[in-house]
Amino acid sequence: MAARILFQVFNAVTQITIARMLGVELFGVFSTALALVNAFLVANDIGMSTLMIKEGSHMREKIKFFLGNTLLVQLFASLLFYTVALVVGFSIGYSFQIMMLVMILGVAYMIFEFRKPFRAVLRILLKLKKIAVFEIICGALIMVSVISLSFTGLSKTTLLLAVVLVELAGYIALSLAIYIYMRRFIRPDFSHRKQIRSELKISWKYSFYNVMFILYLQLSIIMTAAIAGSEQAGLYSAASKLVVLLFMVPQMIFQIGLPLLFKYFKTDREKYKRVHAFIFKYLTAFGFPVAVGMWMLSDPIISLIYGHEGYGPSAQALQFFAIFIMFRFLGNISGQSLTTSDRQNQENIIVLIYTIFLVIGNYFMIGAYGFMGAVYMTVICEVLLRVTYMIVDFSHLRIAIWPYLKKVFPVVLSCAFMSVFIYFTQDIFNVIIVIIFSGIFYGLFLWLFRFFDKYDKTLFSQLITKNKG
């Protein structure tokens, strides 16, 4: 888990360096191309990797067949989605510069996303340690290469192309390294191709959860660039990049808890509910203070990270994204629960409804308010989505709301004291110092309000044990 965090941190530093290096408008060009690629390629395995984890965990002798079918599906789907992304981009009327980046980044991310089935196999076999090393090395090399480019004195347009080529080379190297390592334990077997259709009938339902982690943000960037221009897309992207960095927490919790949740839903519903409550408790404890700090310190955070390159208006977006973060963490376990309790159909209908709502709302709001219109719609859709998830999930599992509210109460109180500390210190100290000490202050009050209990340590150990390797 620490390795994944480090990889995401390297990626965040790379993205921030690119933003500072290119300026708002060219960063908007880069972000638009990246959003278009991600929107279509993020689920290019059609959920087959998640299905492989679910089924392969108790049928290891069939992993090679699942892997072979997953690779075939992903190859075909990647080429199809890549083509669709190009057609959509040209249809929207994006510039040649954006479409050239889409072509290159599309190839890079098609190759990069093949790590998902490779990682799924190694997760089942508990062989993830070396993969973590590969990812750290790749992330570090890309980061160092991009930082080095900023000192070359090249034009911003040339730097933009160089950055994309660096990412292409890095992702090819990483995917190849993971594949070579995986082949030491399992090699894909393509002899069960007739099973693909039946597997897809199940697996496609799992793809929506992966898509939903970033779909709203990607669609909003795509539409902002098309309606309001690249500069507005760059302002939206600058704030959303920081939000995406925080997504790694619920994403990793999902990956860590996935095998345990699948298992307990089938074998022990009471243990399933305990894991459910545990994840809710700690994601809320993490998300609420982050949201409060983001709301109160948005201006100095944007200034610290992006400097004085015209990103000032992104502070308002970051402030509203604090609401997004709060509800993302609050309702995250309910989204996981719909996936792991075989209620993907309900989840998919909910996702489809709010995605359509987002697209329609963005069309009008971006025209009226620019990139902030996209921010408003992103936040509104996220709040409605997570509240809907929680209502459906709590109702199905017959979970009483009061015990969960009791878990949130000490978090809210601690955040209140932390916000007072931030209010009186933000104009006195550097924002980094304020963030560090407000975090310490928050943790102290959680302890005073007896937020932590003896059962948490036991359950946390179970989650970690399931994901060793």
Backbone torsions as a table, in degrees:
resi	resn	phi	psi	omega
1	MET	NA	-41.6	179.2
2	ALA	-61.3	-36.4	179.6
3	ALA	-66.0	-40.7	177.8
4	ARG	-63.5	-38.5	177.4
5	ILE	-62.0	-44.6	-179.1
6	LEU	-63.5	-40.6	177.9
7	PHE	-61.4	-43.3	179.9
8	GLN	-67.3	-35.4	176.9
9	VAL	-64.6	-44.1	176.7
10	PHE	-59.0	-43.1	179.5
11	ASN	-63.5	-40.3	178.9
12	ALA	-63.9	-43.5	178.0
13	VAL	-61.7	-39.2	177.8
14	THR	-61.6	-46.8	-179.2
15	GLN	-64.4	-40.5	178.8
16	ILE	-65.8	-40.4	177.6
17	THR	-62.2	-41.9	178.1
18	ILE	-61.3	-43.8	-179.2
19	ALA	-62.6	-44.3	-179.5
20	ARG	-69.0	-34.2	-175.7
21	MET	-74.7	-37.8	-173.2
22	LEU	-91.6	-26.3	-173.1
23	GLY	85.3	169.0	-169.8
24	VAL	-59.9	-49.4	-172.3
25	GLU	-67.8	-48.1	179.4
26	LEU	-69.6	-30.5	174.5
27	PHE	-65.8	-34.1	174.5
28	GLY	-64.3	-38.2	176.5
29	VAL	-62.8	-48.4	179.6
30	PHE	-61.5	-45.8	-177.5
31	SER	-65.9	-35.8	178.9
32	THR	-64.9	-45.7	178.4
33	ALA	-62.1	-43.2	-179.4
34	LEU	-65.5	-39.5	179.5
35	ALA	-65.1	-41.9	180.0
36	LEU	-63.3	-41.4	178.7
37	VAL	-65.7	-48.1	-177.5
38	ASN	-64.4	-38.5	-177.4
39	ALA	-60.1	-32.7	-177.1
40	PHE	-98.2	-26.1	-173.4
41	LEU	-102.8	-6.4	-175.3
42	VAL	-64.2	-27.8	-179.3
43	ALA	-117.7	37.5	-173.8
44	ASN	-75.2	-0.9	171.7
45	ASP	-97.8	3.5	178.1
46	ILE	52.1	35.4	177.4
47	GLY	77.8	4.5	-175.8
48	MET	-65.6	-32.8	179.8
49	SER	-65.6	-41.5	178.1
50	THR	-65.7	-41.2	176.9
51	LEU	-61.4	-38.4	179.8
52	MET	-63.0	-39.7	177.6
53	ILE	-64.2	-44.3	-177.6
54	LYS	-63.4	-49.4	-175.6
55	GLU	-83.0	-38.0	-176.7
56	GLY	-70.1	-21.5	-179.7
57	SER	-62.5	-29.7	178.7
58	HIS	-119.2	6.8	175.2
59	MET	-138.2	65.1	-172.7
60	ARG	-63.7	-26.0	-179.7
61	GLU	-67.8	-15.2	-178.5
62	LYS	-102.9	3.1	-177.3
63	ILE	-58.1	-41.5	-176.8
64	LYS	-63.1	-31.6	178.5
65	PHE	-75.4	-41.7	175.0
66	PHE	-59.2	-42.1	-178.4
67	LEU	-64.2	-46.4	179.7
68	GLY	-59.0	-45.2	179.7
69	ASN	-67.4	-38.3	178.8
70	THR	-62.3	-42.6	-179.6
71	LEU	-65.5	-39.4	178.1
72	LEU	-64.8	-45.4	179.3
73	VAL	-62.4	-44.7	-177.0
74	GLN	-66.1	-38.7	178.7
75	LEU	-61.9	-49.5	-179.2
76	PHE	-64.4	-46.8	-177.9
77	ALA	-64.9	-37.7	179.9
78	SER	-61.9	-46.7	179.0
79	LEU	-63.5	-40.4	178.9
80	LEU	-65.0	-49.3	-177.6
81	PHE	-67.6	-34.1	176.9
82	TYR	-62.1	-44.5	178.1
83	THR	-63.2	-43.5	179.6
84	VAL	-63.2	-40.8	178.3
85	ALA	-59.4	-42.3	178.6
86	LEU	-65.2	-43.3	179.5
87	VAL	-62.4	-44.1	179.6
88	VAL	-62.7	-44.8	-179.5
89	GLY	-60.7	-46.6	178.9
90	PHE	-67.4	-35.8	-179.9
91	SER	-66.2	-38.0	178.4
92	ILE	-66.0	-30.4	-178.5
93	GLY	97.5	25.8	177.6
94	TYR	-62.2	154.6	-178.4
95	SER	-66.8	162.8	177.2
96	PHE	-59.5	-37.2	-179.4
97	GLN	-60.8	-46.2	179.1
98	ILE	-64.0	-43.6	-176.3
99	MET	-69.0	-32.2	175.6
100	MET	-63.7	-41.3	177.8
101	LEU	-66.7	-37.4	177.4
102	VAL	-60.3	-42.0	179.7
103	MET	-60.9	-46.1	-176.8
104	ILE	-73.6	-48.8	-179.6
105	LEU	-64.3	-32.0	177.6
106	GLY	-60.1	-45.1	177.7
107	VAL	-63.9	-43.9	-179.2
108	ALA	-59.3	-46.7	-176.1
109	TYR	-78.0	-27.6	172.2
110	MET	-58.9	-45.9	179.9
111	ILE	-68.9	-42.8	-177.5
112	PHE	-62.3	-38.5	-176.8
113	GLU	-70.6	-12.4	175.4
114	PHE	-69.7	-11.5	176.5
115	ARG	-67.3	-21.8	-177.2
116	LYS	-60.9	-52.9	177.5
117	PRO	-66.2	-33.2	178.1
118	PHE	-64.2	-44.7	178.8
119	ARG	-65.3	-37.3	179.9
120	ALA	-60.1	-43.5	178.3
121	VAL	-61.8	-47.8	-177.0
122	LEU	-69.9	-26.8	174.8
123	ARG	-67.2	-42.8	178.2
124	ILE	-62.1	-40.4	-177.6
125	LEU	-83.8	-1.4	-178.5
126	LEU	57.7	48.9	-178.3
127	LYS	-126.6	49.2	-172.5
128	LEU	-96.4	-7.4	-173.5
129	LYS	-61.2	-46.9	-178.5
130	LYS	-69.3	-31.0	177.4
131	ILE	-62.5	-40.0	177.8
132	ALA	-60.5	-40.3	178.2
133	VAL	-64.2	-44.8	178.1
134	PHE	-57.6	-44.5	-176.9
135	GLU	-67.3	-40.2	178.3
136	ILE	-62.6	-45.8	-179.9
137	ILE	-62.1	-44.8	179.9
138	CYS	-62.3	-48.2	179.7
139	GLY	-60.5	-40.4	-179.7
140	ALA	-67.3	-41.9	-178.9
141	LEU	-65.7	-42.0	177.6
142	ILE	-63.4	-44.4	-179.8
143	MET	-60.7	-48.4	-179.6
144	VAL	-63.3	-39.8	179.8
145	SER	-63.8	-43.4	-179.6
146	VAL	-67.3	-42.6	177.6
147	ILE	-61.6	-40.3	179.3
148	SER	-62.9	-37.1	179.4
149	LEU	-61.4	-30.9	-178.1
150	SER	-66.7	-15.1	-180.0
151	PHE	-101.9	5.1	-174.8
152	THR	-81.6	-20.8	-177.8
153	GLY	80.5	10.6	178.5
154	LEU	-70.3	158.6	176.4
155	SER	-65.5	156.9	-177.6
156	LYS	-62.8	-35.3	179.1
157	THR	-66.0	-40.9	177.2
158	THR	-67.0	-40.2	178.0
159	LEU	-60.6	-38.7	179.6
160	LEU	-60.3	-46.8	178.9
161	LEU	-65.7	-39.6	-179.8
162	ALA	-63.8	-40.7	179.2
163	VAL	-60.6	-44.5	-179.1
164	VAL	-63.8	-41.1	179.1
165	LEU	-67.0	-36.0	176.2
166	VAL	-62.0	-45.0	179.2
167	GLU	-63.8	-40.4	177.7
168	LEU	-58.3	-49.2	-178.9
169	ALA	-63.5	-42.8	-178.5
170	GLY	-64.3	-42.2	-177.5
171	TYR	-71.4	-34.6	175.3
172	ILE	-62.9	-45.8	-178.7
173	ALA	-62.9	-42.8	-178.4
174	LEU	-65.5	-48.1	-178.4
175	SER	-62.4	-39.4	178.9
176	LEU	-65.3	-42.4	-180.0
177	ALA	-63.3	-43.5	-179.7
178	ILE	-65.5	-40.2	179.9
179	TYR	-64.1	-44.5	-179.7
180	ILE	-61.4	-41.9	179.9
181	TYR	-66.7	-42.4	-179.1
182	MET	-61.8	-35.8	-178.1
183	ARG	-64.3	-15.4	176.3
184	ARG	-68.0	-23.4	-176.0
185	PHE	-112.1	-41.0	-177.1
186	ILE	-143.9	137.8	173.7
187	ARG	-116.6	140.3	-177.4
188	PRO	-63.1	141.6	176.7
189	ASP	-118.2	120.5	-175.1
190	PHE	-99.5	16.7	-173.4
191	SER	-82.9	-8.8	-178.6
192	HIS	-108.3	40.7	-176.3
193	ARG	-63.2	-24.6	-179.2
194	LYS	-65.8	-17.4	-179.8
195	GLN	-82.7	-9.6	-174.1
196	ILE	-58.4	-44.7	-176.8
197	ARG	-60.6	-46.1	-179.2
198	SER	-67.1	-35.2	178.2
199	GLU	-68.2	-39.4	179.9
200	LEU	-65.2	-31.4	178.6
201	LYS	-60.7	-26.3	178.4
202	ILE	-96.8	-45.1	-168.4
203	SER	-68.7	-33.4	-174.8
204	TRP	-59.0	-25.8	-179.2
205	LYS	-68.3	-26.7	-179.8
206	TYR	-79.3	-16.3	-174.4
207	SER	-70.0	-27.7	-175.3
208	PHE	-66.1	-35.9	-178.7
209	TYR	-63.6	-42.5	178.1
210	ASN	-63.9	-39.9	-179.7
211	VAL	-63.5	-40.7	-172.6
212	MET	-66.7	-18.6	178.5
213	PHE	-59.2	-34.7	-174.3
214	ILE	-131.9	-3.6	-171.1
215	LEU	-58.8	-45.6	-177.8
216	TYR	-58.0	-44.1	-178.3
217	LEU	-66.2	-42.3	-178.0
218	GLN	-66.2	-45.1	179.0
219	LEU	-61.3	-38.9	-179.1
220	SER	-67.5	-37.7	176.9
221	ILE	-65.4	-45.7	-179.8
222	ILE	-58.3	-45.6	-177.3
223	MET	-74.0	-34.7	177.6
224	THR	-63.0	-44.4	179.3
225	ALA	-63.7	-40.1	-177.4
226	ALA	-70.3	-36.4	-174.2
227	ILE	-93.5	-41.7	-172.1
228	ALA	-113.2	-10.3	177.2
229	GLY	105.4	167.3	-173.9
230	SER	-66.5	-35.6	-178.8
231	GLU	-63.3	-43.5	177.6
232	GLN	-64.6	-37.3	176.4
233	ALA	-64.3	-36.2	178.2
234	GLY	-65.0	-39.1	178.4
235	LEU	-66.4	-42.2	176.7
236	TYR	-63.1	-44.8	-176.1
237	SER	-64.8	-37.0	-178.6
238	ALA	-58.6	-42.6	178.1
239	ALA	-74.9	-41.8	-175.9
240	SER	-67.6	-28.0	177.5
241	LYS	-60.7	-37.5	179.3
242	LEU	-70.3	-34.0	177.5
243	VAL	-67.3	-44.0	179.9
244	VAL	-60.6	-36.4	177.7
245	LEU	-57.6	-37.9	-179.7
246	LEU	-74.3	-19.2	179.3
247	PHE	-62.3	-21.9	-176.2
248	MET	-61.5	-25.5	-179.3
249	VAL	-68.0	-58.1	177.5
250	PRO	-64.5	-30.0	177.8
251	GLN	-63.2	-44.5	-179.1
252	MET	-70.1	-37.1	176.3
253	ILE	-61.5	-40.5	178.0
254	PHE	-61.4	-46.5	-179.1
255	GLN	-66.5	-38.0	179.6
256	ILE	-68.9	-43.7	-175.6
257	GLY	-83.3	-12.2	-173.6
258	LEU	-55.9	-54.0	-178.7
259	PRO	-61.5	-39.4	-178.1
260	LEU	-68.0	-41.6	179.6
261	LEU	-66.4	-43.7	176.2
262	PHE	-57.8	-45.3	-176.8
263	LYS	-65.4	-50.7	-174.3
264	TYR	-69.8	-28.7	178.2
265	PHE	-64.2	-32.3	179.8
266	LYS	-84.2	-30.4	-169.2
267	THR	-112.1	-30.5	-173.9
268	ASP	-154.5	97.5	-175.8
269	ARG	-66.2	-31.7	179.8
270	GLU	-67.8	-40.5	175.9
271	LYS	-66.6	-36.5	177.0
272	TYR	-58.6	-45.1	-179.2
273	LYS	-67.1	-33.5	178.3
274	ARG	-67.5	-42.1	176.2
275	VAL	-64.1	-41.3	177.2
276	HIS	-55.7	-49.8	-178.1
277	ALA	-66.8	-37.4	-179.9
278	PHE	-63.8	-47.1	-179.6
279	ILE	-65.4	-41.9	177.0
280	PHE	-57.4	-46.2	-176.4
281	LYS	-59.6	-48.1	-173.2
282	TYR	-83.2	-29.2	173.3
283	LEU	-67.8	-38.0	175.9
284	THR	-64.6	-42.9	179.8
285	ALA	-63.1	-29.2	177.5
286	PHE	-85.1	-44.2	-172.5
287	GLY	-70.7	-38.3	-176.2
288	PHE	-64.1	-50.4	179.3
289	PRO	-65.1	-34.2	176.5
290	VAL	-61.9	-43.0	179.9
291	ALA	-64.5	-42.9	179.4
292	VAL	-63.2	-46.0	178.6
293	GLY	-63.7	-39.7	178.9
294	MET	-63.4	-41.3	-179.9
295	TRP	-64.4	-45.0	-173.1
296	MET	-81.4	-25.8	-173.1
297	LEU	-117.0	22.5	-174.4
298	SER	-59.9	-43.0	-179.2
299	ASP	-62.0	-54.8	179.2
300	PRO	-64.4	-29.9	178.7
301	ILE	-66.1	-47.0	179.4
302	ILE	-63.5	-41.2	179.7
303	SER	-64.2	-42.2	-179.9
304	LEU	-64.2	-44.9	-172.1
305	ILE	-79.8	-43.9	-173.0
306	TYR	-105.1	-4.9	177.5
307	GLY	69.9	-147.9	-176.2
308	HIS	-113.8	54.1	-177.8
309	GLU	-104.8	26.4	178.1
310	GLY	88.6	12.8	-177.4
311	TYR	-91.6	5.9	-177.9
312	GLY	-50.3	-45.0	-180.0
313	PRO	-61.1	-18.7	179.1
314	SER	-67.6	-16.9	-179.9
315	ALA	-62.6	-40.1	178.2
316	GLN	-63.8	-39.1	177.4
317	ALA	-63.6	-43.8	-179.9
318	LEU	-61.4	-36.7	179.1
319	GLN	-62.0	-45.2	178.8
320	PHE	-71.4	-30.4	177.4
321	PHE	-66.2	-15.8	175.3
322	ALA	-60.4	-37.5	177.1
323	ILE	-65.6	-41.0	177.3
324	PHE	-56.5	-49.2	-178.4
325	ILE	-61.6	-43.8	-178.7
326	MET	-57.7	-47.2	-177.6
327	PHE	-77.8	-29.1	175.8
328	ARG	-60.7	-44.5	-178.8
329	PHE	-75.8	-36.5	-178.9
330	LEU	-63.1	-43.7	-175.5
331	GLY	-103.4	11.1	-175.6
332	ASN	-63.4	-44.1	-176.6
333	ILE	-64.6	-29.8	178.7
334	SER	-68.7	-34.6	173.9
335	GLY	-65.8	-41.7	176.2
336	GLN	-62.2	-40.1	-176.6
337	SER	-64.7	-38.0	177.0
338	LEU	-63.2	-33.5	179.1
339	THR	-73.5	-44.2	-172.2
340	THR	-87.0	-8.4	179.4
341	SER	-109.5	24.0	174.8
342	ASP	59.4	40.1	176.1
343	ARG	-120.0	39.2	-177.3
344	GLN	-64.0	-31.2	179.9
345	ASN	-61.5	-42.9	176.2
346	GLN	-62.5	-43.9	-179.7
347	GLU	-60.9	-44.4	-177.3
348	ASN	-65.1	-38.1	178.2
349	ILE	-64.9	-42.8	178.9
350	ILE	-61.8	-46.7	179.7
351	VAL	-59.7	-45.6	-178.1
352	LEU	-61.6	-43.4	-179.2
353	ILE	-60.5	-48.8	-176.1
354	TYR	-75.5	-26.0	175.0
355	THR	-67.3	-43.9	176.7
356	ILE	-62.1	-41.9	178.0
357	PHE	-60.4	-41.8	179.6
358	LEU	-63.0	-47.3	-177.4
359	VAL	-61.9	-46.5	-179.7
360	ILE	-64.9	-45.3	179.4
361	GLY	-62.9	-42.3	178.6
362	ASN	-59.7	-39.2	-177.6
363	TYR	-56.4	-41.5	-178.7
364	PHE	-86.5	-40.5	-173.7
365	MET	-72.0	-38.4	178.8
366	ILE	-66.1	-39.6	177.3
367	GLY	-61.1	-33.0	-177.5
368	ALA	-89.0	-37.4	-171.7
369	TYR	-123.8	8.2	-179.2
370	GLY	67.0	-145.5	-175.7
371	PHE	-63.9	-27.5	178.6
372	MET	-67.4	-28.8	174.7
373	GLY	-61.1	-39.6	176.3
374	ALA	-66.5	-37.7	177.7
375	VAL	-62.3	-47.5	-179.9
376	TYR	-57.3	-46.7	-177.9
377	MET	-67.1	-38.4	179.0
378	THR	-60.6	-45.6	-178.5
379	VAL	-67.2	-45.8	-180.0
380	ILE	-58.6	-46.7	-178.8
381	CYS	-64.8	-39.6	179.7
382	GLU	-64.4	-44.4	179.2
383	VAL	-60.5	-48.5	-179.2
384	LEU	-64.0	-41.0	-180.0
385	LEU	-61.1	-49.7	-176.4
386	ARG	-68.5	-37.7	177.0
387	VAL	-64.4	-41.5	177.7
388	THR	-63.3	-44.7	176.1
389	TYR	-53.7	-47.5	-175.6
390	MET	-66.0	-40.8	179.1
391	ILE	-62.6	-48.2	-179.0
392	VAL	-64.6	-44.1	-175.9
393	ASP	-68.7	-49.1	-178.2
394	PHE	-63.6	-35.8	179.2
395	SER	-67.0	-43.8	-177.8
396	HIS	-67.2	-42.8	-177.7
397	LEU	-83.5	-5.2	-179.0
398	ARG	57.1	49.1	178.7
399	ILE	-94.3	129.0	176.4
400	ALA	-73.5	137.0	-175.9
401	ILE	-74.9	-29.9	-174.1
402	TRP	-61.1	-46.3	177.8
403	PRO	-58.1	-33.3	178.3
404	TYR	-72.6	-37.5	177.3
405	LEU	-64.9	-34.6	177.5
406	LYS	-63.9	-32.4	177.6
407	LYS	-69.7	-30.7	-178.4
408	VAL	-80.0	-27.2	-173.4
409	PHE	-55.9	-51.5	178.2
410	PRO	-63.9	-29.2	177.0
411	VAL	-65.6	-45.8	-179.7
412	VAL	-63.8	-44.0	178.8
413	LEU	-61.5	-44.8	179.8
414	SER	-63.5	-38.9	177.3
415	CYS	-64.9	-36.0	179.0
416	ALA	-63.1	-45.8	177.5
417	PHE	-65.3	-38.4	178.8
418	MET	-63.8	-39.6	-179.4
419	SER	-65.2	-34.2	175.9
420	VAL	-63.9	-42.9	178.2
421	PHE	-61.1	-45.2	179.4
422	ILE	-62.4	-42.2	-177.5
423	TYR	-58.3	-42.0	-175.6
424	PHE	-87.7	-10.3	-177.1
425	THR	-114.2	-13.9	-172.2
426	GLN	-65.2	-26.9	179.3
427	ASP	-92.8	-1.8	-176.9
428	ILE	-104.4	-43.9	-174.0
429	PHE	-112.0	163.1	173.8
430	ASN	-61.2	146.1	-175.4
431	VAL	-59.4	-32.6	179.0
432	ILE	-64.9	-43.4	178.7
433	ILE	-63.9	-41.9	179.0
434	VAL	-61.1	-44.0	-179.7
435	ILE	-63.4	-44.7	-178.2
436	ILE	-62.9	-50.2	-175.7
437	PHE	-74.2	-29.6	175.5
438	SER	-67.8	-35.3	175.5
439	GLY	-64.0	-43.1	177.0
440	ILE	-62.8	-44.2	179.4
441	PHE	-59.3	-44.6	179.7
442	TYR	-62.6	-46.8	179.5
443	GLY	-61.4	-38.1	178.8
444	LEU	-62.5	-43.2	-179.7
445	PHE	-70.7	-33.3	173.8
446	LEU	-58.8	-42.5	179.7
447	TRP	-66.0	-42.3	179.9
448	LEU	-64.2	-34.6	179.4
449	PHE	-87.0	10.7	174.8
450	ARG	57.1	47.2	179.1
451	PHE	-71.2	-37.3	-175.8
452	PHE	-86.9	140.9	176.9
453	ASP	-133.3	170.1	-171.6
454	LYS	-68.2	-23.6	-177.8
455	TYR	-76.6	-23.3	-178.2
456	ASP	-62.2	-42.7	-178.0
457	LYS	-62.4	-41.5	180.0
458	THR	-63.6	-45.8	-178.1
459	LEU	-69.3	-37.9	177.2
460	PHE	-61.7	-40.0	178.5
461	SER	-63.1	-37.4	178.1
462	GLN	-64.1	-42.9	-179.3
463	LEU	-63.9	-42.6	-178.9
464	ILE	-67.8	-42.2	-179.6
465	THR	-58.6	-36.8	-179.7
466	LYS	-68.6	-14.7	-174.5
467	ASN	-123.7	21.1	176.2
468	LYS	-68.1	153.6	-179.7
469	GLY	114.8	NA	NA
